Amino acid sequence: MSTTERLIELARRKERLIARAGVQRAAIAGTFRRWQKPIDVADRALAVVRFFREHPLLLATVVAAAAALRRRNLAGWIGRGYAAWRAFRAFSAWSSKLFA
């Protein structure tokens, strides 16, 4: 096999490998899209856990309030608490940019 033939074969092999890598990238992207929402939920849950690790007194207050409330009101209080937590995080991010 001549040098030119080898270079042509290498170029063809390179093209096949690039095409195969493109197909594999598309497959990985499809798999990632299916997992995106569950990963986002897990990330938010971890953020809540980290927040309560940094603010244990707040966690104790939430647990005590939940224990003191009747069960039917608990879902409403949890929703309000989550909304307050998100507002606090948004305000914290905004204020850190403002005063940085």
Helices and strands as residue ranges (DSSP letters): H 3-54, H 56-68, H 71-98
